[in-house]
Amino acid sequence: MKKNSKLNKWLWKWHFIAGLISLPFILLLSATGVIYLFKAQYEAPIYKPVKEVTVEGKAISYQKQWEIANANAIRKPNGIIIPKEKKEATEFTSGRFGGATSLFVNPYKGDVSGEILPQKSFMFKVRKLHGELLMGKYGTKIVELVACWMVVLIFTGLFIWWPERGWKLKGYFIPRTKLGKRTFFRDTHAITGFWMSILFLIILAGGLPWTDVFGSGFKWVQDTTNTGYPSTWNRFSLNQENPKTSMISLDEMVTKANVLSLPGEVKISFPQGKNGVYSVSNTNHKDLASQKMLHFNPYTGEQVLKHNWEDVGFLMRGRMWVMAFHQGQFGQWNFILMIFAGSILFLMSLSAVISYLLRKRKGDWGIPKVPASFKASYGVITILIILCILLPLFGISIILICIFEYLNRRKLQLKNS
């Protein structure tokens, strides 16, 4: 492939600058990402005394357990996770997403075995460090900006590295060892980047929906195009003009949910208000297509609405797939692959840092020079504009860089005039 040498130098300059700024964050994100993958293994022995109970005689009713949970939880529960085994304590959940808490009731003794507040756990801090650098909304935007530039780093890196001529086949697989340490580390960075590029892009696609700016824009597109969850997936209400004096018991609702034989973790969400409904849903990351949401009249027990995974819009289905993949939730193969990818990203970034330090001269950042005659083609500008639209924070950073470059040139012109 015949490459434009001036374009190659221009892309190399921006790849270099973006890498120099982003690499410290990439090292941190890759390390914390790998650590967070072990959340379940780390927390299992810690929470075992809370989640597991000794089977002693006959269990009390779910209705009674609900009353115990209401009396003891910091916040009144809004749902129950149906136990899969007799030795499991019954989990009552409160809140959603990052603010969710769980209270566990011993169904044999009728007392609370414990309450889990994820916000106080070690892994919650790791997650916060990974997602927002422990800096709240400001940190979230920094992580998003780094993720945007990682996309640019991947594409520019592919163009820069792609050999024009004279490479042997092994050059696509094996770093050169006879040309010095700097060449070895540079080749290690480039070759791993090439072979891992598609996987890294998928992982980035799984992380971006959590961000503030891109995530909000993506949600707006989903809502506008009706390609997200149906409006009645999580929220549904009945017009109860003359409801019965009491709802069916939680035990009856658990029986109905068990009859459905849903795979994965099954949750019953409690009615909210007089028009609220019982909602049965299952979370099954290994097979997203098996997930369902069913709503039941809380006074008659009649099923009033059923949603299958096919009812979810294609953008949300794609979003949930890449997010589950990002977290290694598709089984052991996915878990191992994410550990491998995170470790490779760390080593690949570290090799870039080492290569740079071996190349850097004292008092000079070593930023590549671009010929003054270079002008970006319409094709390059078009690609840049598309990236700026798709990744708004990247677009804002490009505008700020252009303003800085313009002011710097004006300063040099005034100085020379």
C-alpha positions as CSV (number, residue, x, y, z in Angstrom):
1,M,0.0,0.0,0.0
2,K,1.4,3.4,-1.1
3,K,1.1,5.7,1.9
4,N,1.0,9.5,1.8
5,S,4.2,10.3,3.7
6,K,3.0,13.8,4.8
7,L,-0.3,12.4,6.1
8,N,1.6,9.7,7.9
9,K,3.7,12.3,9.7
10,W,0.6,14.3,10.5
11,L,-1.2,11.3,12.0
12,W,1.9,10.2,13.8
13,K,2.1,13.7,15.5
14,W,-1.5,13.4,16.8
15,H,-1.1,9.8,17.7
16,F,2.0,10.8,19.7
17,I,0.4,13.7,21.5
18,A,-2.8,11.8,22.2
19,G,-0.8,8.9,23.6
20,L,1.4,11.1,25.7
21,I,-1.6,12.6,27.4
22,S,-3.8,9.4,27.6
23,L,-1.3,6.7,28.5
24,P,-1.2,7.3,32.3
25,F,-5.0,7.1,32.3
26,I,-5.1,4.0,30.0
27,L,-2.6,2.2,32.4
28,L,-4.9,3.0,35.3
29,L,-8.1,2.0,33.5
30,S,-6.7,-1.3,32.2
31,A,-5.4,-2.2,35.7
32,T,-8.6,-1.3,37.5
33,G,-10.7,-3.0,34.8
34,V,-8.9,-6.3,35.3
35,I,-9.2,-6.0,39.1
36,Y,-12.9,-5.4,38.8
37,L,-13.4,-8.5,36.7
38,F,-12.7,-10.5,39.9
39,K,-15.5,-8.8,41.8
40,A,-17.6,-12.0,42.3
41,Q,-14.6,-14.1,43.3
42,Y,-13.4,-11.4,45.8
43,E,-16.8,-10.8,47.4
44,A,-18.0,-14.4,47.6
45,P,-16.1,-15.4,50.8
46,I,-16.9,-12.0,52.4
47,Y,-20.6,-12.2,51.8
48,K,-21.0,-15.9,52.3
49,P,-22.1,-15.6,56.0
50,V,-24.8,-13.2,54.9
51,K,-26.1,-15.0,51.8
52,E,-25.9,-18.6,53.0
53,V,-28.0,-20.0,55.9
54,T,-28.3,-23.4,57.6
55,V,-31.5,-25.3,56.7
56,E,-33.4,-25.8,59.9
57,G,-37.0,-27.1,59.6
58,K,-39.7,-25.3,57.6
59,A,-39.2,-21.9,56.1
60,I,-41.5,-19.1,57.0
61,S,-43.7,-17.5,54.3
62,Y,-42.3,-15.0,51.8
63,Q,-45.0,-12.6,52.9
64,K,-43.7,-12.8,56.5
65,Q,-40.1,-12.3,55.2
66,W,-41.2,-9.3,53.3
67,E,-42.6,-7.8,56.6
68,I,-39.3,-8.5,58.3
69,A,-37.4,-6.8,55.5
70,N,-39.7,-3.8,55.6
71,A,-39.1,-3.4,59.3
72,N,-35.3,-3.7,59.1
73,A,-34.1,-2.3,55.8
74,I,-32.6,1.2,55.6
75,R,-34.9,1.8,52.7
76,K,-38.1,-0.2,52.2
77,P,-37.4,-3.0,49.6
78,N,-38.8,-2.6,46.1
79,G,-38.2,-6.2,45.0
80,I,-37.1,-9.7,45.9
81,I,-34.6,-12.1,44.3
82,I,-36.1,-15.6,44.3
83,P,-33.7,-18.1,46.0
84,K,-32.5,-20.9,43.8
85,E,-31.5,-23.2,46.7
86,K,-32.8,-23.9,50.2
87,K,-29.5,-22.8,51.8
88,E,-29.8,-19.3,50.3
89,A,-31.0,-16.4,52.4
90,T,-33.9,-14.4,50.8
91,E,-32.6,-11.2,49.1
92,F,-34.7,-8.1,49.2
93,T,-33.5,-5.2,47.1
94,S,-33.8,-1.5,47.4
95,G,-33.0,1.2,44.9
96,R,-31.5,0.7,41.4
97,F,-28.1,0.7,39.7
98,G,-25.3,2.3,41.7
99,G,-27.6,3.1,44.6
100,A,-29.0,-0.4,45.0
101,T,-28.7,-2.2,48.4
102,S,-29.7,-5.7,49.5
103,L,-31.1,-7.0,52.8
104,F,-31.0,-10.8,53.4
105,V,-33.6,-12.6,55.6
106,N,-32.9,-16.0,57.1
107,P,-36.1,-17.9,56.1
108,Y,-35.7,-20.5,58.9
109,K,-35.0,-18.2,61.9
110,G,-37.0,-15.3,60.7
111,D,-34.2,-12.7,61.3
112,V,-31.9,-10.6,59.2
113,S,-28.7,-12.3,58.3
114,G,-27.2,-9.1,57.0
115,E,-27.4,-6.1,54.7
116,I,-25.1,-5.4,51.8
117,L,-24.3,-1.7,51.0
118,P,-22.2,-2.0,47.8
119,Q,-21.2,1.7,48.1
120,K,-19.0,0.8,51.1
121,S,-17.3,-2.1,49.4
122,F,-13.7,-2.2,48.1
123,M,-14.9,-3.2,44.6
124,F,-17.2,-0.3,44.5
125,K,-14.2,2.0,45.0
126,V,-12.4,0.2,42.2
127,R,-15.4,0.7,40.0
128,K,-15.5,4.4,40.8
129,L,-11.8,4.7,40.1
130,H,-12.3,2.9,36.8
131,G,-15.3,4.9,35.8
132,E,-14.7,8.4,37.2
133,L,-11.2,8.5,38.8
134,L,-12.9,9.1,42.2
135,M,-13.7,12.6,41.0
136,G,-17.5,12.3,40.3
137,K,-18.9,13.9,37.2
138,Y,-15.6,15.7,36.3
139,G,-13.8,12.3,36.5
140,T,-16.4,10.7,34.3
141,K,-15.9,13.2,31.6
142,I,-12.1,12.8,31.8
143,V,-12.5,9.0,31.4
144,E,-14.9,9.6,28.5
145,L,-12.5,11.9,26.8
146,V,-9.7,9.3,27.2
147,A,-11.9,6.7,25.7
148,C,-12.7,8.9,22.7
149,W,-9.0,9.5,22.1
150,M,-8.4,5.8,22.4
151,V,-10.6,5.3,19.4
152,V,-8.5,7.8,17.5
153,L,-5.3,6.2,18.8
154,I,-6.4,2.8,17.4
155,F,-7.2,4.2,13.9
156,T,-4.2,6.4,13.6
157,G,-2.0,3.6,15.0
158,L,-3.2,1.2,12.3
159,F,-2.4,3.6,9.5
160,I,1.0,4.5,10.9
161,W,2.1,1.0,11.5
162,W,0.8,-0.6,8.3
163,P,3.9,-1.6,6.4
164,E,4.4,0.0,3.0
165,R,7.1,-2.3,1.8
166,G,10.0,-4.5,2.7
167,W,8.4,-6.3,5.7
168,K,8.6,-10.1,6.1
169,L,5.7,-12.1,7.3
170,K,7.1,-12.5,10.8
171,G,7.1,-8.7,11.1
172,Y,3.4,-8.9,11.7
173,F,3.8,-11.2,14.7
174,I,7.3,-10.9,16.2
175,P,9.0,-7.7,17.5
176,R,12.5,-7.1,16.2
177,T,15.2,-7.9,18.8
178,K,18.4,-7.1,17.1
179,L,17.8,-3.3,16.5
180,G,17.9,-2.2,20.2
181,K,15.6,-1.9,23.1
182,R,13.7,1.0,21.7
183,T,12.8,-0.8,18.5
184,F,11.8,-3.9,20.4
185,F,9.4,-2.0,22.7
186,R,8.0,0.0,19.8
187,D,7.4,-3.1,17.8
188,T,5.8,-4.8,20.8
189,H,3.4,-1.8,21.2
190,A,2.6,-1.7,17.4
191,I,2.1,-5.4,16.8
192,T,-0.1,-6.0,19.8
193,G,-2.1,-2.9,18.9
194,F,-2.6,-4.2,15.4
195,W,-3.9,-7.6,16.4
196,M,-6.0,-6.4,19.3
197,S,-7.5,-3.3,17.6
198,I,-10.9,-4.8,16.8
199,L,-11.2,-6.3,20.3
200,F,-10.3,-3.0,21.9
201,L,-12.9,-1.1,19.8
202,I,-15.6,-3.6,20.9
203,I,-14.5,-3.1,24.6
204,L,-14.6,0.7,24.1
205,A,-18.1,0.4,22.6
206,G,-19.1,-1.4,25.8
207,G,-17.8,1.3,28.0
208,L,-19.0,4.4,26.2
209,P,-22.8,3.9,27.0
210,W,-21.9,4.5,30.7
211,T,-20.5,7.9,30.0
212,D,-22.2,11.2,30.5
213,V,-22.1,13.0,27.1
214,F,-21.9,10.1,24.7
215,G,-24.2,8.0,26.9
216,S,-26.9,10.7,27.1
217,G,-26.7,11.3,23.3
218,F,-27.0,7.6,22.7
219,K,-30.1,7.4,25.0
220,W,-31.6,10.4,23.1
221,V,-31.2,8.5,19.8
222,Q,-32.8,5.4,21.3
223,D,-35.7,7.4,22.6
224,T,-36.1,9.4,19.4
225,T,-36.0,6.3,17.1
226,N,-37.9,4.1,19.6
227,T,-35.0,1.5,19.6
228,G,-34.6,1.2,23.4
229,Y,-36.7,-0.6,25.9
230,P,-40.5,-0.4,25.4
231,S,-42.0,2.2,27.7
232,T,-43.9,-0.5,29.5
233,W,-40.8,-2.7,30.2
234,N,-40.0,-1.3,33.6
235,R,-43.0,0.9,34.2
236,F,-46.6,-0.3,33.9
237,S,-49.7,0.6,35.8
238,L,-53.4,-0.5,35.9
239,N,-56.4,1.7,36.3
240,Q,-57.8,0.2,39.4
241,E,-61.2,1.8,39.9
242,N,-62.4,-0.6,42.5
243,P,-59.5,-2.8,43.6
244,K,-60.0,-5.7,46.0
245,T,-59.3,-4.8,49.6
246,S,-56.0,-6.7,49.6
247,M,-53.3,-7.9,47.1
248,I,-52.4,-11.5,46.6
249,S,-49.7,-12.7,48.9
250,L,-46.0,-12.6,47.9
251,D,-46.0,-16.4,48.2
252,E,-48.6,-16.7,45.5
253,M,-46.6,-14.4,43.3
254,V,-43.4,-16.4,43.9
255,T,-45.3,-19.6,42.8
256,K,-46.4,-17.9,39.6
257,A,-42.8,-16.8,38.9
258,N,-41.5,-20.3,39.5
259,V,-43.9,-21.8,37.1
260,L,-42.4,-19.6,34.3
261,S,-39.0,-21.5,34.8
262,L,-37.1,-18.4,33.7
263,P,-33.3,-18.9,33.4
264,G,-30.8,-16.8,35.4
265,E,-31.6,-14.6,38.3
266,V,-35.3,-14.0,38.7
267,K,-36.6,-10.9,40.4
268,I,-40.1,-9.9,41.5
269,S,-40.6,-6.1,41.7
270,F,-43.3,-5.0,44.1
271,P,-46.3,-2.8,43.2
272,Q,-45.8,0.9,43.6
273,G,-49.0,2.7,44.6
274,K,-52.6,1.5,44.1
275,N,-52.2,1.2,40.4
276,G,-48.9,-0.6,40.5
277,V,-48.2,-4.2,39.4
278,Y,-46.1,-7.1,40.3
279,S,-43.3,-7.4,37.7
280,V,-41.3,-10.6,37.1
281,S,-38.0,-10.3,35.2
282,N,-34.9,-12.4,34.8
283,T,-31.3,-11.4,34.3
284,N,-29.3,-13.9,32.3
285,H,-26.1,-12.5,30.8
286,K,-25.1,-15.7,29.2
287,D,-28.2,-15.6,27.0
288,L,-29.6,-12.1,26.7
289,A,-32.3,-13.3,24.3
290,S,-33.9,-15.4,27.1
291,Q,-34.7,-12.3,29.2
292,K,-38.3,-11.4,29.7
293,M,-40.5,-8.9,31.7
294,L,-44.0,-9.9,32.8
295,H,-46.5,-7.8,34.7
296,F,-49.2,-9.2,36.9
297,N,-52.4,-7.7,38.4
298,P,-51.6,-7.6,42.2
299,Y,-55.2,-8.1,43.1
300,T,-56.1,-11.0,40.8
301,G,-52.7,-12.5,40.0
302,E,-53.6,-12.3,36.3
303,Q,-50.8,-11.7,33.8
304,V,-51.6,-8.4,32.1
305,L,-48.5,-7.9,29.9
306,K,-45.5,-9.9,28.6
307,H,-42.4,-8.6,27.0
308,N,-39.8,-10.8,25.3
309,W,-36.3,-9.7,24.3
310,E,-37.5,-9.3,20.8
311,D,-39.6,-6.4,22.0
312,V,-36.5,-4.4,22.9
313,G,-35.2,-2.1,20.2
314,F,-32.1,-3.1,18.2
315,L,-29.9,-0.3,19.6
316,M,-30.6,-1.3,23.2
317,R,-30.0,-5.0,22.4
318,G,-26.7,-4.0,20.8
319,R,-25.9,-1.8,23.7
320,M,-26.6,-4.5,26.3
321,W,-24.5,-7.0,24.4
322,V,-21.4,-4.8,24.2
323,M,-21.8,-3.8,27.9
324,A,-22.1,-7.4,29.0
325,F,-19.1,-8.3,26.9
326,H,-17.2,-5.4,28.4
327,Q,-17.8,-6.9,31.9
328,G,-17.0,-10.5,30.8
329,Q,-20.5,-11.7,31.7
330,F,-21.0,-14.2,28.8
331,G,-19.2,-17.0,30.6
332,Q,-15.7,-18.2,31.3
333,W,-14.5,-17.6,27.8
334,N,-15.5,-13.9,28.0
335,F,-14.1,-13.6,31.5
336,I,-10.7,-14.9,30.4
337,L,-10.7,-12.9,27.2
338,M,-11.3,-9.6,29.1
339,I,-8.5,-10.4,31.6
340,F,-6.3,-11.1,28.6
341,A,-7.3,-7.9,26.8
342,G,-6.9,-5.7,29.9
343,S,-3.4,-7.2,30.6
344,I,-2.3,-6.8,27.0
345,L,-3.6,-3.2,27.0
346,F,-1.5,-2.5,30.1
347,L,1.6,-4.1,28.7
348,M,1.1,-2.5,25.3
349,S,0.8,0.9,26.9
350,L,3.8,0.3,29.2
351,S,5.9,-0.7,26.2
352,A,4.9,2.6,24.5
353,V,6.0,4.6,27.6
354,I,9.3,2.7,27.7
355,S,9.9,3.2,23.9
356,Y,9.2,7.0,24.4
357,L,11.6,7.3,27.3
358,L,14.3,5.6,25.4
359,R,13.8,7.9,22.5
360,K,13.3,11.2,24.4
361,R,16.1,13.7,24.6
362,K,16.6,15.9,27.6
363,G,14.7,19.2,27.4
364,D,12.7,18.1,24.3
365,W,9.2,16.4,24.3
366,G,10.1,14.8,21.0
367,I,6.9,15.8,19.3
368,P,7.1,14.7,15.6
369,K,7.4,17.5,13.0
370,V,4.9,17.9,10.2
371,P,5.8,19.6,6.9
372,A,4.4,23.1,6.7
373,S,3.1,22.3,3.2
374,F,0.8,19.6,4.5
375,K,-2.9,20.1,4.1
376,A,-5.5,17.5,5.2
377,S,-7.6,16.1,2.3
378,Y,-11.4,16.4,2.2
379,G,-11.6,12.7,3.0
380,V,-9.6,13.1,6.2
381,I,-11.6,16.2,7.2
382,T,-14.8,14.3,6.6
383,I,-13.7,11.4,8.8
384,L,-12.6,13.9,11.5
385,I,-16.0,15.7,11.4
386,I,-17.8,12.3,11.7
387,L,-15.7,11.4,14.8
388,C,-16.4,14.8,16.3
389,I,-20.2,14.3,15.9
390,L,-20.2,10.7,17.2
391,L,-17.8,11.5,20.1
392,P,-18.8,15.0,21.2
393,L,-16.1,15.4,23.9
394,F,-13.5,14.5,21.3
395,G,-15.1,17.2,19.1
396,I,-14.8,19.8,21.8
397,S,-11.2,18.9,22.5
398,I,-10.4,19.3,18.7
399,I,-12.0,22.7,18.7
400,L,-9.9,23.7,21.8
401,I,-6.7,22.3,20.1
402,C,-7.4,24.3,16.9
403,I,-7.9,27.5,18.9
404,F,-4.7,26.9,20.8
405,E,-2.8,26.2,17.5
406,Y,-4.2,29.4,16.0
407,L,-3.2,31.5,18.9
408,N,0.2,30.0,19.0
409,R,0.7,30.7,15.3
410,R,-0.5,34.3,15.8
411,K,1.9,34.7,18.7
412,L,4.9,33.5,16.5
413,Q,3.8,35.8,13.6
414,L,3.7,38.8,15.9
415,K,7.0,37.9,17.4
416,N,8.7,37.6,14.0
417,S,7.1,40.7,12.5
